[in-house]
Every structure is written in C-alpha cells, then in structure tokens.
C-alpha cells in the first residue's frame, strides 16, 4: 500500500510540474505552482518527512505564488500607466 501511495504522489507531482512548465501566463502559472506545492507536500508526507512537508506547504504553496501574483499585478499596473500618461483609464 505504501509503494502505491508513493507512486501516485510521484505521478501527481510529475503532472503538476509539467503543467507548471507549460503554462505561459504568469498569473495562471502562480496558481499551478501552488498546486505543485500541494502535490510536493503530499509527496513529502507520504515519504514520512513531515517537517519538510510543512515547510513546503508554507513556502511553496502560499508564499511563492503570492509573491508572483503581487509582482505580476505591479508590472501590469506599471505597463498600464505607461500606456495612459494622462491617467484617464
């Protein structure tokens, strides 16, 4: 049973990592990276590494995607403000 869980967790991680690599839009990629973080958390839990799983849950599933989304938002706002120098929407 344990080997089956490990194989399933590895396949899930491989699928989500491939999806993250193939996603081009940065905002969507942040969401896929959060899913990748969750699948890695599951993998680490199955491999009996709860401390690594908790770190991955916090950093890989929450902080990193949040920082990416905030950065994309700021870049898009700057690009929009440069397109409209009068600030009229």
Secondary structure, 3 states (H helix, E strand, C coil): CHHHHHHHHHHHHHHHHHHHHHCCCHHHHHHHHHHHHHHHHHHHHHCCCHHHHHHHHHHHHHHHHHHHHHHHHHHHHHHHHHHCCCCCC
